[in-house]
Amino acid sequence: MASLKKLAGQTVWYGLSNIAAKFLNQLLTPLITYVLNNPSGMVDYGNFSMVYAGISLANVVYTYGLETAYFRFSSSGTDQKTLFQTTFTSLLLSSVIISGILIFFREALSDFIGLGGHSEYIIFAVLIVAVDTMAAIPYARLRQEGRPRKYAFTRVAGIIVNIMLTVYLIAWYPRHGLAADQSAFARWYVQNTNVGFLLLANLAQSVVTFLLLWREWIGYRFRFDAALWKKIFVYSAPMVIVGLGGMVNETMDRLMLPKLLPVSAEAQKIAVGIYAANYKIAIFITLFIQAFKMSAEPFFFGQSTDKNAPKTYARVMKWFVITLCLAFLFTALYIDLWKYFVHKSYWGGLGVVPILLAANVCLGIYYNLSVWYKITDKMYMGMLITLAGAGITLALNFAFIPKYGMYACAWATLAAYGSMMVISYFMGQRYFPVPYPTKKLLSYIGVMLVLYFVQTAVMHFTTILAIRLATASVCMFLFLRLVFAAEKNELSGMPVVGKWVKRG
């Protein structure tokens, strides 16, 4: 129980920081979509989304699994200072090389993505990824040392910088400062675009975050243990494939959509913008997944030698699935409210939100299941599972985007994550059996879906907001009541919550 309390405590901190960061970042979505609400603005948002899809893919290549490897070797008795110096040096050298190559080919990359000759977007994106990469190992050190407060502070501070610059550059200055400004800044401003300003704001966030981590990297010296690096790389190399496969599942749809949709170039970009904006609404559930990943990865490695580890992992899975179900319902049942996070010109894609929410439930469960191949050093198994998911993503998008557009993207994401979840479960039970309460977990997911379909039926028959919100609240209450009844004994033993359960 003590280990679970520690995991829960750290998850709360990582969760609060991620929720705060994502919420603050989420505030950018209504700002951007409400400012960019005409066709040309929606094209800009489409370009912005495609660049960020490329950034997500590049992040995997730049870090090549060294974060996970850092946790693995930290828990195996490797000298911490040598491990930090070696991994940091490795990322520094590789980042310089990869960045140089990408910047050299920036014109070709800009044309391939379809950025209309704006090769400067590639430079900004490369710098963002490079700086974020240099923060990866300092962040891993914070997580390994169990210092979520520092993690939370740096994350939130960086996002605040991003928001302030975004508000200034795309909302306040063009309306209140540009007309009367004759400075060099004004001349520079009119020569640039909204996409460029958004990228520069993110670059400022990355730089500020890295500087705030200075205590973690200030003692760095250019040292490199070749023998240790070889062991690390053998372990982490499959993570590149795992990460790329994951990014294919997460971002490739936004790159394939404009290539395969049989409409004009402008309509393609608008479709990407609409899909990306509604993808942001579905992001709520990923807050819990990300918070869990931040604390669970070092936790799982730390617990791996305990004889009761499988039972601990099973309990973690149960409460994680309950959390995912609540997150799904909180977003899907109250979609009438969540939709206002984007301008109404983007509401044409609201139908993809519940599909993407369900996909992220599967993804969250998969992340939890994936512990087996990480702690048994069978990373190649994770690579194969992720490649299977990526194959499904590419095949379904290629086959169905021309006819079904963004809905094909959403269903392909669900199919990929669902398949990865199922495959990982059966393979994990073979190599590292964990007594997951499978029937109970499936029951929770089944009830979640039934309640969602009940609310969907209500929304089909009435447009009265008060009735919709009332039935949504009833559905949410019923699920909470189910959890309370099924888990009463365990809830009664928990701190804070326990005394309320006993009174009930």
C-alpha positions in Angstrom: 0.0 0.0 0.0 2.9 2.4 0.8 4.3 2.0 -2.7 0.8 2.7 -4.2 0.5 5.8 -2.0 3.8 7.0 -3.3 2.8 6.4 -6.9 -0.6 8.1 -6.3 1.1 11.1 -4.7 3.6 11.5 -7.5 0.9 11.0 -10.1 -1.1 13.8 -8.4 1.9 16.1 -8.7 2.7 15.1 -12.3 -1.1 15.2 -13.0 -1.5 18.6 -11.5 1.4 20.0 -13.5 0.3 18.3 -16.7 -3.3 19.3 -16.2 -2.2 22.9 -15.4 0.2 22.9 -18.4 -2.3 21.3 -20.7 -5.2 23.5 -19.4 -3.1 26.6 -20.0 -2.0 25.3 -23.4 -5.6 24.4 -24.0 -6.5 28.1 -23.6 -4.4 28.6 -26.7 -6.9 26.5 -28.7 -9.9 28.8 -28.3 -7.6 31.8 -28.7 -6.1 30.6 -31.9 -9.3 29.2 -33.4 -11.3 32.3 -32.5 -8.7 34.5 -34.0 -8.1 32.2 -37.0 -11.8 31.6 -37.8 -11.9 32.6 -41.5 -10.8 30.3 -44.3 -7.3 31.8 -44.5 -6.9 31.5 -40.8 -8.1 27.9 -40.8 -5.5 27.2 -43.5 -2.9 28.7 -41.1 -4.1 26.5 -38.3 -3.9 23.5 -40.7 -0.2 24.4 -41.5 0.5 24.8 -37.8 -1.0 21.4 -37.1 1.1 19.7 -39.8 4.3 21.3 -38.5 3.5 20.0 -35.1 2.9 16.5 -36.4 6.4 16.7 -37.8 7.8 17.9 -34.5 6.2 15.0 -32.7 7.9 12.5 -35.1 11.2 14.4 -34.8 11.1 14.2 -31.0 11.3 10.4 -31.2 14.3 10.4 -33.4 16.1 13.1 -31.4 15.8 11.3 -28.0 15.9 7.7 -29.3 14.6 6.2 -26.1 17.3 7.5 -23.8 14.8 8.6 -21.2 13.4 5.1 -20.6 17.0 3.8 -20.7 18.0 6.3 -18.1 15.4 4.8 -15.7 16.4 1.3 -16.5 20.1 1.8 -15.8 19.4 4.1 -12.8 17.6 1.2 -11.1 20.3 -1.3 -12.0 23.1 0.3 -9.9 24.9 2.3 -12.6 26.8 5.3 -11.3 24.4 8.2 -11.6 26.9 10.8 -12.5 28.4 8.7 -15.3 25.0 7.8 -16.6 23.9 11.4 -16.8 27.1 12.6 -18.4 27.0 9.9 -21.0 23.3 10.2 -22.0 23.4 14.0 -22.0 26.6 14.0 -24.2 25.0 11.5 -26.6 21.9 13.7 -27.0 24.0 16.8 -27.5 26.1 15.4 -30.3 23.2 13.7 -32.1 21.0 16.8 -31.8 23.7 18.9 -33.5 24.1 16.4 -36.3 20.4 15.8 -37.0 19.6 19.5 -36.7 22.2 20.4 -39.3 20.9 17.8 -41.7 17.3 19.0 -41.3 18.1 22.6 -41.7 20.2 21.9 -44.8 17.2 20.2 -46.4 14.6 22.7 -45.1 13.4 23.7 -48.6 12.7 20.2 -49.6 11.0 19.4 -46.3 8.8 22.5 -46.6 7.7 21.5 -50.1 7.0 17.9 -49.0 4.8 19.0 -46.1 3.1 21.6 -48.3 4.0 24.8 -46.3 3.9 27.1 -49.3 7.7 27.9 -49.3 7.9 28.8 -45.7 11.2 27.0 -45.0 11.7 29.2 -41.9 9.0 27.0 -40.2 11.4 24.1 -40.5 14.2 26.0 -38.8 11.9 27.0 -35.9 10.6 23.5 -35.5 14.2 22.0 -35.6 15.3 24.5 -32.8 12.2 23.6 -30.7 13.0 19.9 -30.9 16.7 20.4 -30.3 16.1 22.4 -27.1 13.4 20.1 -25.9 15.8 17.2 -26.4 18.5 18.8 -24.2 15.9 19.0 -21.5 14.9 15.3 -21.7 17.6 13.9 -19.4 17.4 16.7 -16.8 13.6 16.0 -16.7 14.4 12.2 -16.4 16.7 13.0 -13.5 13.9 14.9 -11.7 11.5 12.0 -12.2 14.0 9.4 -11.1 14.8 11.3 -8.0 11.1 11.8 -7.2 11.0 15.6 -7.5 7.6 16.3 -9.1 7.3 19.8 -7.7 10.3 21.1 -9.7 9.0 19.2 -12.7 5.6 20.9 -12.3 7.1 24.4 -11.8 9.2 24.3 -15.0 6.4 22.8 -17.1 3.9 25.4 -16.1 6.3 28.3 -16.3 7.2 27.4 -19.9 3.6 27.2 -20.9 2.8 30.6 -19.4 5.6 32.2 -21.5 4.1 30.5 -24.6 0.7 31.9 -23.8 1.9 35.4 -23.1 3.8 35.6 -26.4 1.0 34.0 -28.4 -1.6 36.4 -27.0 0.8 39.3 -27.7 1.8 38.3 -31.2 -1.4 37.0 -32.8 -4.1 38.8 -30.8 -3.0 42.1 -29.0 -0.2 43.6 -31.2 -1.9 43.3 -34.6 -5.0 45.0 -33.2 -3.6 47.6 -30.8 0.1 48.1 -31.5 1.0 47.5 -35.1 -0.8 50.5 -36.8 1.0 53.1 -34.8 4.4 51.3 -34.6 7.1 52.4 -37.0 9.9 50.4 -35.4 12.1 47.7 -36.8 10.0 45.2 -34.9 6.9 46.3 -36.8 8.7 45.9 -40.1 9.8 42.4 -39.0 6.3 41.6 -37.9 4.5 42.4 -41.1 7.0 40.1 -43.0 6.1 37.1 -40.9 3.0 34.9 -40.5 0.7 33.6 -37.7 2.3 30.1 -38.0 5.8 31.6 -37.5 4.6 33.5 -34.5 3.1 30.4 -32.9 6.3 28.5 -33.5 8.5 31.3 -32.1 6.3 31.4 -28.9 6.8 27.6 -28.5 10.5 28.0 -29.1 10.6 30.6 -26.3 8.8 28.1 -24.0 11.4 25.5 -24.8 14.3 27.8 -24.0 12.8 29.1 -20.8 12.1 25.5 -19.6 15.6 24.4 -20.3 17.1 27.4 -18.5 14.9 26.7 -15.5 16.4 23.2 -15.3 19.9 24.7 -14.9 20.5 23.0 -11.6 20.1 19.6 -13.2 22.6 20.3 -16.0 24.9 23.0 -14.7 27.4 20.3 -13.5 27.6 18.7 -16.9 31.0 18.0 -18.4 31.7 16.7 -21.8 32.4 13.1 -20.8 31.4 9.9 -22.5 31.6 6.3 -21.3 31.6 4.3 -24.6 31.1 0.9 -22.9 28.1 2.2 -21.0 26.7 3.9 -24.0 26.7 0.7 -26.0 24.7 -1.1 -23.4 22.3 1.9 -23.2 21.9 2.0 -27.0 21.3 -1.7 -27.3 18.4 -1.3 -24.8 17.0 2.0 -26.2 17.4 1.4 -29.9 14.1 -0.5 -30.2 12.4 2.5 -28.5 13.1 4.6 -31.6 10.9 2.2 -33.6 8.4 2.0 -30.7 8.3 5.8 -30.5 8.1 6.3 -34.3 5.3 3.8 -34.5 3.5 5.6 -31.7 3.9 8.9 -33.4 2.7 7.4 -36.7 -0.5 6.4 -34.8 -0.8 9.8 -33.2 0.2 12.3 -35.9 0.4 10.7 -39.3 -3.3 11.2 -39.9 -2.7 15.0 -40.0 0.0 14.5 -42.6 -1.9 12.0 -44.7 -5.2 13.9 -44.6 -4.2 16.8 -46.9 -2.4 14.4 -49.2 -5.3 12.0 -49.7 -8.4 14.1 -49.4 -9.7 14.7 -53.0 -10.5 18.4 -52.6 -8.7 21.7 -53.3 -5.4 22.5 -51.5 -7.1 25.2 -49.4 -10.0 22.8 -48.4 -7.4 20.2 -47.5 -5.7 22.6 -45.1 -9.0 23.6 -43.6 -9.9 19.9 -43.0 -6.6 19.4 -41.2 -7.3 22.5 -39.1 -10.8 21.3 -38.2 -9.6 17.8 -37.3 -6.7 19.2 -35.3 -8.9 21.6 -33.3 -11.3 18.8 -32.4 -8.4 16.5 -31.6 -7.6 19.2 -28.9 -11.0 18.7 -27.3 -10.2 15.0 -27.0 -6.9 15.8 -25.3 -8.5 15.9 -21.8 -8.2 12.2 -21.4 -4.5 12.3 -22.3 -3.8 14.4 -19.3 -4.3 11.4 -17.1 -2.3 9.2 -19.4 0.6 11.6 -19.4 0.5 12.1 -15.7 0.5 8.3 -15.1 3.4 7.8 -17.6 5.5 10.4 -15.8 5.3 8.7 -12.4 4.7 5.0 -13.4 7.8 4.4 -15.5 10.3 4.9 -12.7 7.8 3.3 -10.3 7.4 0.1 -12.3 11.2 -0.3 -12.7 11.6 0.3 -8.9 8.9 -2.4 -8.1 10.1 -5.0 -10.6 12.2 -7.0 -8.1 9.4 -7.1 -5.5 7.7 -10.5 -5.3 4.3 -8.8 -5.0 4.9 -6.7 -8.1 2.3 -8.4 -10.3 -0.4 -7.8 -7.7 0.7 -4.2 -7.4 0.6 -3.7 -11.2 -2.9 -5.3 -11.3 -4.2 -2.8 -8.7 -2.7 0.1 -10.5 -4.4 -1.1 -13.7 -7.8 -1.2 -12.1 -7.7 2.3 -10.7 -6.2 3.6 -13.9 -9.0 2.1 -16.0 -11.6 3.7 -13.7 -9.8 7.0 -14.1 -9.8 6.7 -17.9 -13.5 5.8 -17.9 -14.3 8.9 -15.8 -12.2 11.1 -18.1 -14.0 9.7 -21.2 -17.5 10.3 -19.7 -16.5 13.8 -18.4 -15.6 14.8 -21.9 -18.1 12.9 -24.0 -21.2 13.5 -21.9 -20.6 17.2 -21.6 -19.6 17.8 -25.3 -22.2 20.5 -25.4 -19.9 22.6 -23.2 -16.5 21.4 -24.4 -17.3 22.4 -28.0 -16.9 26.1 -27.0 -13.2 25.5 -26.6 -13.0 26.0 -30.4 -14.7 28.5 -32.6 -18.0 27.3 -34.1 -16.4 27.3 -37.6 -14.5 24.2 -36.4 -17.6 22.4 -35.0 -18.0 20.3 -38.2 -15.5 17.8 -36.7 -17.1 17.3 -33.3 -18.2 13.8 -34.4 -14.6 12.6 -34.2 -14.2 13.5 -30.5 -15.8 10.4 -28.9 -14.0 8.1 -31.3 -10.7 9.7 -30.3 -11.6 9.5 -26.7 -12.2 5.8 -27.0 -8.9 5.5 -28.8 -7.1 7.2 -26.0 -8.7 4.8 -23.4 -7.2 2.0 -25.4 -3.9 3.8 -25.5 -3.8 4.4 -21.8 -4.5 0.8 -21.1 -1.7 -0.2 -23.5 0.8 2.1 -21.7 -0.1 0.3 -18.5 0.2 -3.1 -20.1 3.6 -2.3 -21.7 5.4 -2.6 -18.4 6.0 -6.3 -19.2 8.4 -5.8 -22.1 10.2 -2.9 -20.4 11.1 -4.7 -17.2 11.9 -8.0 -19.0 14.2 -6.3 -21.4 12.1 -7.5 -24.4 11.9 -4.1 -26.1 11.9 -5.7 -29.5 8.4 -7.1 -28.6 7.2 -3.6 -27.9 8.7 -2.6 -31.2 6.7 -5.3 -33.0 3.5 -4.3 -31.3 3.9 -0.7 -32.2 4.8 -1.5 -35.8 1.6 -3.5 -36.0 -0.4 -0.5 -34.8 1.4 1.8 -37.2 0.7 -0.6 -40.1 -3.0 -0.5 -39.2 -2.9 3.3 -39.0 -1.3 3.7 -42.4 -3.4 1.1 -44.2 -6.8 2.3 -42.9 -5.9 6.0 -43.5 -4.7 5.3 -47.0 -7.8 3.2 -47.8 -10.5 5.4 -46.3 -9.4 9.0 -46.1 -10.4 9.7 -49.8 -14.0 8.7 -48.9 -14.5 9.4 -45.2 -11.9 12.2 -44.5 -11.2 13.0 -40.9 -13.6 10.2 -39.7 -11.3 7.7 -41.3 -8.4 9.2 -39.3 -10.3 8.9 -36.0 -11.5 5.3 -36.6 -8.0 4.3 -37.8 -6.6 5.7 -34.5 -9.1 3.6 -32.5 -8.4 0.5 -34.5 -4.6 0.9 -34.0 -4.7 1.5 -30.3 -7.3 -1.1 -29.7 -5.2 -3.7 -31.5 -2.0 -2.8 -29.7 -3.9 -3.1 -26.4 -5.2 -6.5 -27.1 -1.9 -7.9 -28.5 0.1 -6.5 -25.6 -2.3 -8.0 -23.1 -2.0 -11.6 -24.4 1.8 -11.4 -25.0 2.3 -9.9 -21.6 0.4 -12.7 -19.9 2.7 -15.1 -21.6 6.1 -13.5 -20.6 5.2 -11.6 -17.4 1.8 -12.8 -16.0 -0.1 -10.2 -14.1 -3.5 -11.1 -12.4 -5.4 -8.2 -13.9 -9.1 -8.2 -12.9 -10.1 -8.5 -16.6 -13.8 -9.1 -16.1 -14.2 -6.2 -13.8 -12.2 -3.9 -16.1 -14.3 -5.0 -19.1 -17.4 -4.3 -17.1 -16.4 -0.8 -16.3 -15.6 -0.1 -19.9 -18.9 -1.7 -21.0 -20.9 0.5 -18.6 -19.0 3.5 -19.8 -20.0 2.9 -23.4 -23.6 2.1 -22.5 -23.9 5.4 -20.6 -22.4 7.3 -23.5 -24.8 5.7 -26.0 -27.7 6.6 -23.7 -26.6 10.2 -23.6 -26.2 10.1 -27.4 -29.8 9.0 -27.8 -30.9 11.9 -25.5 -29.0 14.3 -27.6 -30.6 12.9 -30.8 -34.1 13.6 -29.5 -33.7 17.0 -27.8 -31.7 20.2 -28.4 -32.6 21.6 -25.0 -29.3 22.2 -23.2 -30.7 21.9 -19.7 -32.0 18.4 -20.4 -28.8 17.3 -22.0 -26.7 18.5 -19.1 -29.1 16.9 -16.6 -29.0 13.5 -18.3 -25.2 13.8 -18.6 -24.9 14.4 -14.9 -27.2 11.5 -14.1 -25.0 9.2 -16.2 -21.9 10.4 -14.5 -23.4 9.9 -11.1 -24.5 6.3 -12.0 -20.9 5.4 -13.0 -19.5 6.9 -9.8 -22.1 5.0 -7.8 -21.1 1.8 -9.5 -17.4 2.4 -8.6 -18.4 3.2 -5.0 -20.4 0.0 -4.7 -17.8 -2.2 -6.4 -14.7 -0.8 -4.7 -16.1 0.2 -1.3 -13.8 -2.0 0.7 -10.7 -0.7 -1.0 -11.8 2.9 -1.0 -12.5 2.7 2.8 -8.8 2.0 3.4 -7.6 5.0 1.4 -6.4 8.3 3.0 -8.9 11.2 2.8 -11.4 9.3 0.7 -11.7 6.5 3.2 -13.4 8.5 5.9 -16.1 9.7 3.5 -16.7 6.1 2.2 -17.1 4.8 5.8 -19.7 7.5 6.5 -21.5 6.5 3.3 
